[in-house]
Amino acid sequence: MSEAGPPAVVIGGWSVSMVAIRSLGRAGVPVYVLGVASSDPAEHSRYCTFVDFGSTMDGLNGRWLEWFVKRGPRGAVVLPGTDPGLEFVARERQTLRELGYHPIEADDEVLTAMIDKARTAELARELGVDAPWTVPLASPGAVEASLTKVAFPCALKPRRSHLFARAFGLGNKLLVAEDPDQLADCIRRADAAGLEMMITELVPGPDELLLSHCGYLDEHGEPLTQFTFRKIRQFPPRFGLGCYVVSDWNEEVIEASLRFLRGVGLRGLFHVEFKRDPRDGRLKLLECNHRFTIEALFAPRDLALVAYARALGRPLPPVRPYREGIHQWSPIQDFRSFLYYRRHGEYTWGRWLRSLAHRQRLHVFSWDDPMPSIGYNVRWVGGAPARRRRRRREASQSP
């Protein structure tokens, strides 16, 4: 961008926001991040002013709104980096506009539907887009009725991922059940946490079958920038976040994704994830995230600057050459993932090392802004004893 503009407020300072924070900061845009100092890498970034809201989620929406009313930089662009941030913008968009802010572009009804995983699956079925079968659990009585439709193994998946992460740990997406007894136990655990859940089919096959389409759609459903990538490994294995991914260009994934996105009327940021089902070779839609992704560095046009420019009605940033075969790596998480696959006979040391024989781009680390990675990993290593105690406690409480 040729000149800096109004500030940007990024809601959430976790790793998925770091690419956006740095892009805006490098472009000369003052960036404020509303986050949690005990867990967010952005606390240590040179490219933002970090505002710590503490780890408690009680009354968070009200505390965010109070900050925007009393201390936020008027005229700023509001860019959610988390699902709670998206919900906040959908709820308070008109208030934010009246205060002089510029919320991120989105259809709030669609935005809310993408956060609700059961509604996302329902919309996919209505549009004829393949997706795993799901059975929402509206009430305890629905459990018995749904068991007649369930094939094992299956998963108990949250309707809102961020609420599940608060109860079961960041990076955990679902609970797996091998039989009716395990499913009943998973339901009891989720119910004790007060979560809305759904039973869903597990699409079999390795993590390499996970394929994504990301980018930004305008109000006509046309991509202003887009790219695809596939996962090589993720952590936690099977149902986690990508810790080793590679950019590609998959026309089949793009076509299926745009059919869904245009069908629901989404505009703005998107990340649609599919898994190719080895049983029939078809793409099955797993989820659609309506926010930034850590793989945003693959985009031929900077996603953060596109979102910023669209909110202000400014010209878009230039297009960069798109490159396939860029590998993005999170070393610590990928090594932990490898150990799991090795225990299960799926990876050897040789296969893992050969897979890394590429030039790597790191998930969070940047030479001009190293402290987010250093600070986060020092904190993570220091918290290892507490995590082990928590896992032992949880294991002792399981039947």
Phi and psi in degrees as a GROMACS rama.xvg file:
@    title "Ramachandran Plot"
@    xaxis  label "Phi"
@    yaxis  label "Psi"
@TYPE xy
-73.91  -28.44  SER-2
-149.016  150.494  GLU-3
-71.3158  151.915  ALA-4
-123.361  -152.769  GLY-5
-61.2583  162.952  PRO-6
-64.097  166.571  PRO-7
-122.113  140.539  ALA-8
-112.932  114.844  VAL-9
-99.4121  121.829  VAL-10
-91.0597  106.529  ILE-11
109.585  121.91  GLY-12
-111.733  24.2596  GLY-13
-74.7882  177.916  TRP-14
-59.7392  -32.913  SER-15
-65.2305  -19.6264  VAL-16
-90.0032  -12.5971  SER-17
-64.9257  -38.3049  MET-18
-61.862  -42.8663  VAL-19
-66.2328  -43.5035  ALA-20
-60.0244  -44.8531  ILE-21
-70.0036  -39.4174  ARG-22
-60.1272  -46.3131  SER-23
-66.2463  -44.6239  LEU-24
-62.8682  -41.2725  GLY-25
-66.5004  -26.9308  ARG-26
-81.2234  1.45668  ALA-27
88.9418  7.78358  GLY-28
-83.4318  125.455  VAL-29
-65.2778  129.296  PRO-30
-118.745  129.414  VAL-31
-110.406  134.577  TYR-32
-118.836  123.85  VAL-33
-94.8634  109.218  LEU-34
-147.328  -160.455  GLY-35
-124.78  110.857  VAL-36
-63.5781  -25.1712  ALA-37
-76.4419  -9.59174  SER-38
-142.897  -14.0128  SER-39
-93.8399  123.464  ASP-40
-58.3573  -30.1798  PRO-41
-61.1825  -18.2587  ALA-42
-53.8831  -33.225  GLU-43
-100.58  6.70697  HIS-44
-78.5127  140.97  SER-45
-75.3818  -11.4659  ARG-46
-97.4821  10.2102  TYR-47
-150.911  161.331  CYS-48
-98.4552  117.559  THR-49
-93.0903  130.031  PHE-50
-114.486  111.566  VAL-51
-83.6114  122.57  ASP-52
-105.471  8.63377  PHE-53
73.4032  169.038  GLY-54
-86.0382  -15.4795  SER-55
-73.3271  135.965  THR-56
-93.4667  -5.82505  MET-57
-62.9707  124.167  ASP-58
64.9011  22.871  GLY-59
-63.882  -42.4204  LEU-60
-58.7915  -42.5838  ASN-61
-65.6153  -37.5721  GLY-62
-70.252  -37.8178  ARG-63
-59.8088  -49.1498  TRP-64
-62.0033  -39.9915  LEU-65
-60.2892  -40.3722  GLU-66
-63.2841  -44.1881  TRP-67
-62.8058  -37.2963  PHE-68
-71.0381  -43.2153  VAL-69
-98.2238  -33.3769  LYS-70
-129.751  -13.0513  ARG-71
-67.3859  151.663  GLY-72
-75.8423  110.52  PRO-73
-58.6287  141.588  ARG-74
88.8697  -2.06892  GLY-75
-73.0204  153.629  ALA-76
-86.2076  132.631  VAL-77
-103.06  118.228  VAL-78
-123.954  100.339  LEU-79
-68.8663  135.554  PRO-80
-110.395  4.79744  GLY-81
-140.136  162.585  THR-82
-63.7129  -41.9879  ASP-83
-59.0524  -35.8341  PRO-84
-65.2983  -39.1527  GLY-85
-62.7254  -45.3708  LEU-86
-61.0445  -39.0999  GLU-87
-61.714  -46.6399  PHE-88
-65.0322  -42.2392  VAL-89
-60.73  -37.5207  ALA-90
-77.4963  -36.2633  ARG-91
-113.047  16.9301  GLU-92
-55.3538  -47.8685  ARG-93
-65.0287  -40.8659  GLN-94
-62.4952  -43.5198  THR-95
-61.5045  -41.2963  LEU-96
-64.1189  -42.2359  ARG-97
-64.0819  -27.4483  GLU-98
-82.0277  -6.35092  LEU-99
101.001  7.24695  GLY-100
-87.8456  167.308  TYR-101
-122.704  91.0624  HIS-102
-67.3605  155.451  PRO-103
-57.6802  147.386  ILE-104
-68.8119  131.494  GLU-105
-175.259  154.692  ALA-106
-89.4505  113.306  ASP-107
-65.924  -29.2791  ASP-108
-66.4447  -42.8024  GLU-109
-68.2811  -41.6363  VAL-110
-54.5559  -48.0532  LEU-111
-65.3602  -37.1017  THR-112
-65.7599  -34.3772  ALA-113
-72.4046  -28.5035  MET-114
-69.6759  -34.6848  ILE-115
-84.7634  104.764  ASP-116
-64.9356  -30.6883  LYS-117
-68.0792  -40.4754  ALA-118
-68.1964  -37.3718  ARG-119
-58.4199  -46.7838  THR-120
-64.2676  -39.1715  ALA-121
-62.4335  -44.2271  GLU-122
-64.3941  -38.545  LEU-123
-60.1634  -45.0635  ALA-124
-62.6211  -40.6633  ARG-125
-62.958  -31.1746  GLU-126
-90.7059  -0.530288  LEU-127
75.5199  21.6368  GLY-128
-93.4187  125.651  VAL-129
-60.1453  137.314  ASP-130
-153.145  154.813  ALA-131
-59.2135  147.728  PRO-132
-67.4004  146.83  TRP-133
-136.61  149.706  THR-134
-130.377  99.2676  VAL-135
-63.1306  142.491  PRO-136
-100.684  92.2505  LEU-137
-79.5517  -25.0737  ALA-138
-159.37  161.525  SER-139
-55.0797  -34.4687  PRO-140
-66.7301  -22.9169  GLY-141
-71.2748  -19.9946  ALA-142
-63.9352  -51.5659  VAL-143
-61.0846  -40.956  GLU-144
-65.7176  -34.3095  ALA-145
-77.8707  -22.7612  SER-146
-61.9896  -26.6412  LEU-147
-68.9906  -17.6686  THR-148
-100.761  -4.15073  LYS-149
-92.9856  134.63  VAL-150
-111.077  137.394  ALA-151
-102.285  150.321  PHE-152
-71.1897  155.059  PRO-153
-140.053  -177.097  CYS-154
-131.559  150.213  ALA-155
-103.564  114.247  LEU-156
-116.404  139.669  LYS-157
-73.4411  147.025  PRO-158
-72.2852  -30.116  ARG-159
-126.163  109.32  ARG-160
-61.7271  -37.4892  SER-161
-67.3849  -30.0677  HIS-162
-71.2407  -37.0713  LEU-163
-65.7179  -41.1137  PHE-164
-62.0946  -35.2599  ALA-165
-62.8199  -36.956  ARG-166
-86.1986  -34.2036  ALA-167
-117.942  3.35021  PHE-168
104.491  141.119  GLY-169
-62.6803  133.816  LEU-170
97.3075  -18.9341  GLY-171
-85.0856  129.548  ASN-172
-108.785  -25.0961  LYS-173
-165.023  174.389  LEU-174
-117.635  134.598  LEU-175
-101.296  136.544  VAL-176
-123.783  128.687  ALA-177
-91.2038  -17.5457  GLU-178
-156.845  172.678  ASP-179
-58.7103  -34.8928  PRO-180
-66.6406  -43.1849  ASP-181
-64.8625  -37.831  GLN-182
-63.149  -43.4638  LEU-183
-61.4854  -38.9864  ALA-184
-66.8001  -41.5488  ASP-185
-61.442  -40.7665  CYS-186
-64.6785  -39.8095  ILE-187
-63.1584  -42.1927  ARG-188
-63.759  -43.7401  ARG-189
-67.5898  -38.8399  ALA-190
-64.8343  -37.6067  ASP-191
-63.4943  -27.7276  ALA-192
-88.3972  -1.20925  ALA-193
71.3304  33.8577  GLY-194
-101.867  144.159  LEU-195
-84.2096  126.969  GLU-196
-129.507  170.317  MET-197
-143.933  146.696  MET-198
-86.2562  133.766  ILE-199
-140.093  153.118  THR-200
-68.2273  143.347  GLU-201
-95.7047  116.165  LEU-202
-76.5003  121.363  VAL-203
-71.9866  175.245  PRO-204
106.806  163.555  GLY-205
-74.8844  169.849  PRO-206
-65.0656  -22.384  ASP-207
-63.7801  -13.3218  GLU-208
-87.7255  2.63871  LEU-209
-87.8849  121.475  LEU-210
-128.213  139.34  LEU-211
-130.612  150.512  SER-212
-127.424  125.71  HIS-213
-131.019  158.297  CYS-214
159.467  -148.376  GLY-215
-145.484  126.795  TYR-216
-105.306  140.553  LEU-217
-84.1057  -173.291  ASP-218
-69.0032  -13.1758  GLU-219
-98.8049  4.50792  HIS-220
79.7899  17.3455  GLY-221
-97.6133  134.422  GLU-222
-69.6342  127.003  PRO-223
-85.833  -24.2886  LEU-224
-161.86  149.447  THR-225
-160.817  158.197  GLN-226
-162.083  165.542  PHE-227
-127.854  156.878  THR-228
-152.863  164.359  PHE-229
-127.342  150.161  ARG-230
-82.2616  142.479  LYS-231
-101.265  -45.9433  ILE-232
-144.36  160.012  ARG-233
-142.137  162.426  GLN-234
-138.644  131.892  PHE-235
-58.9714  148.525  PRO-236
-56.3429  148.303  PRO-237
80.1577  -49.7859  ARG-238
-136.179  44.2299  PHE-239
-121.42  -148.542  GLY-240
-106.554  145.724  LEU-241
-60.9278  124.127  GLY-242
-108.649  -11.2102  CYS-243
-150.629  112.989  TYR-244
-134.699  164.527  VAL-245
-140.747  135.929  VAL-246
-73.0407  146.203  SER-247
-148.668  -166.861  ASP-248
-141.014  102.091  TRP-249
-114.816  101.557  ASN-250
-62.6275  -35.8651  GLU-251
-63.239  -43.4238  GLU-252
-64.924  -42.4874  VAL-253
-61.3038  -45.0973  ILE-254
-62.8751  -45.7855  GLU-255
-64.907  -40.3485  ALA-256
-65.8487  -46.8266  SER-257
-65.6727  -33.205  LEU-258
-61.5  -40.8228  ARG-259
-70.3355  -49.8682  PHE-260
-61.966  -44.534  LEU-261
-69.5476  -32.893  ARG-262
-65.3169  -38.3169  GLY-263
-85.9593  -12.7429  VAL-264
81.6974  28.3345  GLY-265
-72.3276  142.057  LEU-266
-137.313  148.293  ARG-267
104.326  -153.182  GLY-268
-68.619  146.309  LEU-269
-153.389  151.961  PHE-270
-144.136  103.6  HIS-271
-102.418  126.763  VAL-272
-113.096  132.922  GLU-273
-118.612  163.234  PHE-274
-131.344  132.698  LYS-275
-78.6581  120.855  ARG-276
-79.8943  115.516  ASP-277
-66.5509  -13.8999  PRO-278
-74.4956  -31.6885  ARG-279
-135.122  -1.94566  ASP-280
76.1717  6.48007  GLY-281
-93.1569  152.755  ARG-282
-79.4481  130.745  LEU-283
-115.591  123.157  LYS-284
-72.08  124.427  LEU-285
-97.0645  -42.9544  LEU-286
-168.001  164.263  GLU-287
-132.88  114.592  CYS-288
-97.0523  130.538  ASN-289
-101.023  49.1433  HIS-290
-158.343  -173.606  ARG-291
-66.2312  155.923  PHE-292
-128.7  151.697  THR-293
-68.1191  -18.1318  ILE-294
-82.7661  9.52064  GLU-295
-59.2072  -20.0134  ALA-296
-64.7898  -16.8728  LEU-297
-72.9576  -21.8937  PHE-298
-61.0203  135.863  ALA-299
-70.0953  -19.7812  PRO-300
-129.275  125.621  ARG-301
-52.9062  118.289  ASP-302
-64.0015  -42.1264  LEU-303
-64.5534  -41.3175  ALA-304
-72.026  -30.6491  LEU-305
-64.3722  -48.9085  VAL-306
-61.3556  -40.8342  ALA-307
-63.9393  -47.2941  TYR-308
-65.7443  -40.8069  ALA-309
-64.2916  -38.4059  ARG-310
-64.3589  -29.7339  ALA-311
-99.1125  -5.09002  LEU-312
70.5929  30.7597  GLY-313
-98.421  165.028  ARG-314
-60.5237  149.092  PRO-315
-78.5967  155.775  LEU-316
-67.6175  161.381  PRO-317
-67.5999  160.344  PRO-318
-89.0603  133.934  VAL-319
-100.024  157.273  ARG-320
-59.7924  134.011  PRO-321
-87.2556  136.8  TYR-322
-123.805  126.184  ARG-323
-84.6428  159.049  GLU-324
81.0793  14.7856  GLY-325
-82.022  124.819  ILE-326
-99.554  130.013  HIS-327
-116.18  130.553  GLN-328
-133.472  137.612  TRP-329
-114.519  96.0882  SER-330
-56.0608  -48.7653  PRO-331
-66.0133  -48.076  ILE-332
-65.766  -36.188  GLN-333
-69.0073  -37.4517  ASP-334
-64.1122  -40.8014  PHE-335
-63.9334  -38.4883  ARG-336
-63.1199  -44.4488  SER-337
-57.5725  -43.1621  PHE-338
-58.847  -39.108  LEU-339
-62.845  -50.4417  TYR-340
-64.4786  -33.5972  TYR-341
-66.6357  -42.2259  ARG-342
-60.9224  -31.1823  ARG-343
-94.9022  12.2089  HIS-344
74.1445  16.3504  GLY-345
-97.3793  -19.5856  GLU-346
-136.318  144.364  TYR-347
-110.224  167.398  THR-348
-56.9139  -40.7723  TRP-349
-64.0104  -44.8295  GLY-350
-64.0898  -41.1973  ARG-351
-63.7634  -46.782  TRP-352
-65.1267  -38.0866  LEU-353
-64.5095  -34.787  ARG-354
-66.5915  -21.5224  SER-355
-92.2898  4.89056  LEU-356
-79.3397  56.1362  ALA-357
-141.289  160.802  HIS-358
-67.5142  130.581  ARG-359
-107.902  142.344  GLN-360
-109.994  132.727  ARG-361
-86.7442  150.125  LEU-362
-59.4868  -52.9695  HIS-363
-117.005  -33.9051  VAL-364
-64.3041  138.704  PHE-365
-143.897  136.435  SER-366
-64.6604  -30.0847  TRP-367
-89.9295  0.876804  ASP-368
-153.713  64.1718  ASP-369
-78.136  -20.9336  PRO-370
-65.701  -31.6915  MET-371
-56.2361  -42.132  PRO-372
-70.6898  -44.7879  SER-373
-63.4587  -48.3944  ILE-374
-63.8755  -41.8556  GLY-375
-64.3786  -45.4754  TYR-376
-71.5663  -34.6169  ASN-377
-61.6977  -42.9853  VAL-378
-65.8963  -39.6717  ARG-379
-64.3627  -44.1201  TRP-380
-64.4058  -40.536  VAL-381
-65.2779  -26.9306  GLY-382
-89.6224  2.06227  GLY-383
-58.8482  -45.0094  ALA-384
-58.8619  -40.786  PRO-385
-64.8608  -38.4428  ALA-386
-66.1358  -39.0029  ARG-387
-64.4997  -40.6058  ARG-388
-63.5482  -39.6797  ARG-389
-64.985  -42.3138  ARG-390
-63.8293  -40.63  ARG-391
-63.5258  -40.6174  ARG-392
-63.9619  -43.7283  ARG-393
-64.804  -38.3724  GLU-394
-66.085  -37.8117  ALA-395
-69.6719  -22.9336  SER-396
-89.0187  -12.1245  GLN-397
-75.1021  143.312  SER-398
